Amino acid sequence: MSVEIYVSTDVEADGPIPGPHSMLSFASAAYTADKQLIATFSANLETLPGASAHPIQEAWWKTQPDAWAACRLNLQAPETALPAYVAWVEKLPGKPVFVAYPAGFDFTYMFWYMMRFAQRCPFSWSALDIKTLAFAMTGLPYRKSIKPRLPASWFDPHPHTHVALDDAIEQGALFCNMLAELRKREARLAAFDAQSPPAADEQSA
């Protein structure tokens, strides 16, 4: 069975949905389950013909001049960048799993762009949402499963800059730390079950 490669992906865009608005930049950081960063990919994109920025996102970008400048350097046509990205994913040494926080936003953009410009998606039709995993692991309400409320031990000292590659690396390390804790919990539970005496109905069988 092929191992899973967790492809942490961050998208920077000028609106809430692709088509009317554009993906400005995207990046992926490919991690093994034991938090080895094995490859990265990033691209800044030309905007879509006929698309325009949403007023809310346009105003937000004006508060992030450094990130805006970073995502407007060395622009590529989506017709070039997305096929190259899909080929990169398909060459990773394992089964790729799309990971994001929140996946609902980033995967919407990536899936749309991949299907339009590369005609296929190497992640199939699914994505792993770190926010949902945090909800399951912490017991917090879903809407409150936000980074400031998560255990500090889950975070490595990576910056969150709104530069796509920085953020993809940061959230990929976060996911791997969460996965490691989840596996430890599973191991403890398995050890407990192995040491527990059989139930009464099992003894009488």
Contacts in CASP RR format, 6 or more apart in sequence:
PFRMAT RR
TARGET T0000
AUTHOR 0000-0000-0000
METHOD contacts of the structure
MODEL  1
MSVEIYVSTDVEADGPIPGPHSMLSFASAAYTADKQLIATFSANLETLPG
ASAHPIQEAWWKTQPDAWAACRLNLQAPETALPAYVAWVEKLPGKPVFVA
YPAGFDFTYMFWYMMRFAQRCPFSWSALDIKTLAFAMTGLPYRKSIKPRL
PASWFDPHPHTHVALDDAIEQGALFCNMLAELRKREARLAAFDAQSPPAA
DEQSA
2 94 0 8 1.000
2 95 0 8 1.000
3 32 0 8 1.000
3 33 0 8 1.000
3 93 0 8 1.000
3 94 0 8 1.000
3 95 0 8 1.000
4 33 0 8 1.000
4 94 0 8 1.000
4 95 0 8 1.000
4 96 0 8 1.000
4 97 0 8 1.000
5 30 0 8 1.000
5 31 0 8 1.000
5 32 0 8 1.000
5 38 0 8 1.000
5 92 0 8 1.000
5 93 0 8 1.000
5 94 0 8 1.000
5 95 0 8 1.000
5 96 0 8 1.000
5 97 0 8 1.000
6 30 0 8 1.000
6 31 0 8 1.000
6 32 0 8 1.000
6 33 0 8 1.000
6 97 0 8 1.000
6 99 0 8 1.000
6 128 0 8 1.000
6 172 0 8 1.000
6 175 0 8 1.000
6 176 0 8 1.000
6 179 0 8 1.000
7 28 0 8 1.000
7 29 0 8 1.000
7 30 0 8 1.000
7 31 0 8 1.000
7 89 0 8 1.000
7 92 0 8 1.000
7 96 0 8 1.000
7 97 0 8 1.000
7 98 0 8 1.000
7 99 0 8 1.000
7 123 0 8 1.000
8 28 0 8 1.000
8 29 0 8 1.000
8 30 0 8 1.000
8 31 0 8 1.000
8 99 0 8 1.000
8 100 0 8 1.000
8 168 0 8 1.000
8 169 0 8 1.000
8 171 0 8 1.000
8 172 0 8 1.000
8 175 0 8 1.000
9 26 0 8 1.000
9 27 0 8 1.000
9 28 0 8 1.000
9 29 0 8 1.000
9 98 0 8 1.000
9 99 0 8 1.000
9 100 0 8 1.000
9 106 0 8 1.000
9 107 0 8 1.000
9 110 0 8 1.000
9 168 0 8 1.000
10 26 0 8 1.000
10 27 0 8 1.000
10 28 0 8 1.000
10 100 0 8 1.000
10 106 0 8 1.000
10 164 0 8 1.000
10 165 0 8 1.000
10 167 0 8 1.000
10 168 0 8 1.000
10 171 0 8 1.000
11 23 0 8 1.000
11 25 0 8 1.000
11 26 0 8 1.000
11 100 0 8 1.000
11 105 0 8 1.000
11 106 0 8 1.000
11 109 0 8 1.000
11 110 0 8 1.000
11 164 0 8 1.000
12 23 0 8 1.000
12 24 0 8 1.000
12 25 0 8 1.000
12 26 0 8 1.000
12 67 0 8 1.000
12 71 0 8 1.000
12 162 0 8 1.000
12 163 0 8 1.000
12 164 0 8 1.000
13 21 0 8 1.000
13 22 0 8 1.000
13 23 0 8 1.000
13 24 0 8 1.000
13 57 0 8 1.000
13 109 0 8 1.000
14 21 0 8 1.000
14 22 0 8 1.000
14 24 0 8 1.000
14 47 0 8 1.000
14 51 0 8 1.000
14 52 0 8 1.000
14 53 0 8 1.000
14 54 0 8 1.000
14 57 0 8 1.000
14 58 0 8 1.000
14 61 0 8 1.000
15 21 0 8 1.000
15 22 0 8 1.000
15 53 0 8 1.000
15 54 0 8 1.000
15 56 0 8 1.000
15 57 0 8 1.000
16 54 0 8 1.000
16 57 0 8 1.000
16 105 0 8 1.000
17 108 0 8 1.000
18 48 0 8 1.000
18 108 0 8 1.000
18 109 0 8 1.000
18 112 0 8 1.000
18 113 0 8 1.000
19 48 0 8 1.000
19 51 0 8 1.000
19 112 0 8 1.000
20 51 0 8 1.000
20 52 0 8 1.000
20 54 0 8 1.000
21 48 0 8 1.000
21 51 0 8 1.000
21 52 0 8 1.000
21 53 0 8 1.000
21 54 0 8 1.000
21 57 0 8 1.000
22 45 0 8 1.000
22 47 0 8 1.000
22 48 0 8 1.000
22 51 0 8 1.000
22 53 0 8 1.000
23 45 0 8 1.000
23 78 0 8 1.000
23 109 0 8 1.000
23 110 0 8 1.000
23 113 0 8 1.000
24 44 0 8 1.000
24 45 0 8 1.000
24 47 0 8 1.000
24 71 0 8 1.000
24 72 0 8 1.000
25 42 0 8 1.000
25 43 0 8 1.000
25 44 0 8 1.000
25 45 0 8 1.000
25 70 0 8 1.000
25 71 0 8 1.000
25 163 0 8 1.000
25 164 0 8 1.000
26 42 0 8 1.000
26 43 0 8 1.000
26 45 0 8 1.000
26 85 0 8 1.000
26 106 0 8 1.000
26 109 0 8 1.000
26 110 0 8 1.000
26 113 0 8 1.000
26 164 0 8 1.000
27 40 0 8 1.000
27 41 0 8 1.000
27 42 0 8 1.000
27 43 0 8 1.000
27 164 0 8 1.000
27 165 0 8 1.000
27 167 0 8 1.000
27 168 0 8 1.000
28 40 0 8 1.000
28 41 0 8 1.000
28 42 0 8 1.000
28 85 0 8 1.000
28 88 0 8 1.000
28 89 0 8 1.000
28 168 0 8 1.000
29 37 0 8 1.000
29 39 0 8 1.000
29 40 0 8 1.000
29 165 0 8 1.000
29 168 0 8 1.000
29 169 0 8 1.000
29 172 0 8 1.000
30 37 0 8 1.000
30 38 0 8 1.000
30 39 0 8 1.000
30 40 0 8 1.000
30 92 0 8 1.000
30 96 0 8 1.000
31 37 0 8 1.000
31 38 0 8 1.000
31 172 0 8 1.000
31 173 0 8 1.000
31 175 0 8 1.000
31 176 0 8 1.000
32 38 0 8 1.000
33 176 0 8 1.000
33 179 0 8 1.000
34 176 0 8 1.000
34 180 0 8 1.000
35 173 0 8 1.000
35 176 0 8 1.000
35 177 0 8 1.000
35 180 0 8 1.000
37 169 0 8 1.000
38 92 0 8 1.000
38 93 0 8 1.000
39 88 0 8 1.000
39 92 0 8 1.000
40 165 0 8 1.000
40 168 0 8 1.000
40 169 0 8 1.000
41 85 0 8 1.000
41 88 0 8 1.000
41 89 0 8 1.000
42 164 0 8 1.000
42 165 0 8 1.000
42 168 0 8 1.000
43 76 0 8 1.000
43 81 0 8 1.000
43 84 0 8 1.000
43 85 0 8 1.000
44 70 0 8 1.000
44 71 0 8 1.000
44 72 0 8 1.000
44 73 0 8 1.000
44 74 0 8 1.000
44 75 0 8 1.000
44 76 0 8 1.000
45 75 0 8 1.000
45 76 0 8 1.000
45 77 0 8 1.000
45 78 0 8 1.000
45 81 0 8 1.000
46 75 0 8 1.000
46 76 0 8 1.000
46 77 0 8 1.000
46 78 0 8 1.000
48 78 0 8 1.000
53 61 0 8 1.000
61 67 0 8 1.000
61 68 0 8 1.000
62 68 0 8 1.000
64 162 0 8 1.000
66 161 0 8 1.000
67 161 0 8 1.000
67 162 0 8 1.000
67 163 0 8 1.000
70 163 0 8 1.000
71 163 0 8 1.000
71 164 0 8 1.000
78 113 0 8 1.000
78 116 0 8 1.000
78 117 0 8 1.000
79 117 0 8 1.000
81 117 0 8 1.000
82 113 0 8 1.000
82 114 0 8 1.000
82 116 0 8 1.000
82 117 0 8 1.000
82 118 0 8 1.000
83 117 0 8 1.000
83 118 0 8 1.000
85 114 0 8 1.000
85 118 0 8 1.000
86 114 0 8 1.000
86 118 0 8 1.000
86 120 0 8 1.000
86 121 0 8 1.000
86 122 0 8 1.000
89 96 0 8 1.000
89 122 0 8 1.000
89 123 0 8 1.000
90 96 0 8 1.000
90 122 0 8 1.000
96 122 0 8 1.000
96 123 0 8 1.000
97 123 0 8 1.000
97 128 0 8 1.000
98 107 0 8 1.000
98 110 0 8 1.000
98 123 0 8 1.000
98 126 0 8 1.000
98 127 0 8 1.000
98 128 0 8 1.000
99 127 0 8 1.000
99 128 0 8 1.000
99 130 0 8 1.000
99 171 0 8 1.000
99 172 0 8 1.000
99 175 0 8 1.000
100 106 0 8 1.000
100 107 0 8 1.000
100 127 0 8 1.000
100 128 0 8 1.000
100 129 0 8 1.000
100 130 0 8 1.000
100 171 0 8 1.000
101 129 0 8 1.000
101 130 0 8 1.000
101 131 0 8 1.000
101 147 0 8 1.000
101 171 0 8 1.000
101 174 0 8 1.000
101 175 0 8 1.000
102 129 0 8 1.000
102 130 0 8 1.000
102 131 0 8 1.000
103 127 0 8 1.000
103 128 0 8 1.000
103 129 0 8 1.000
103 130 0 8 1.000
103 131 0 8 1.000
103 132 0 8 1.000
104 127 0 8 1.000
104 129 0 8 1.000
106 127 0 8 1.000
107 123 0 8 1.000
107 127 0 8 1.000
110 121 0 8 1.000
111 121 0 8 1.000
111 123 0 8 1.000
111 125 0 8 1.000
114 120 0 8 1.000
114 121 0 8 1.000
114 122 0 8 1.000
115 121 0 8 1.000
128 175 0 8 1.000
130 171 0 8 1.000
130 174 0 8 1.000
130 175 0 8 1.000
130 178 0 8 1.000
131 142 0 8 1.000
131 145 0 8 1.000
131 146 0 8 1.000
132 142 0 8 1.000
132 145 0 8 1.000
133 175 0 8 1.000
133 178 0 8 1.000
133 182 0 8 1.000
134 140 0 8 1.000
134 145 0 8 1.000
134 150 0 8 1.000
134 178 0 8 1.000
135 141 0 8 1.000
135 142 0 8 1.000
135 145 0 8 1.000
137 178 0 8 1.000
137 181 0 8 1.000
137 182 0 8 1.000
138 145 0 8 1.000
138 149 0 8 1.000
138 150 0 8 1.000
138 151 0 8 1.000
140 149 0 8 1.000
147 155 0 8 1.000
147 174 0 8 1.000
153 177 0 8 1.000
153 181 0 8 1.000
154 174 0 8 1.000
154 177 0 8 1.000
154 178 0 8 1.000
154 181 0 8 1.000
155 173 0 8 1.000
155 174 0 8 1.000
155 177 0 8 1.000
156 170 0 8 1.000
156 173 0 8 1.000
156 174 0 8 1.000
156 177 0 8 1.000
158 166 0 8 1.000
158 169 0 8 1.000
158 170 0 8 1.000
158 173 0 8 1.000
159 166 0 8 1.000
159 170 0 8 1.000
160 166 0 8 1.000
160 167 0 8 1.000
160 170 0 8 1.000
161 167 0 8 1.000
END
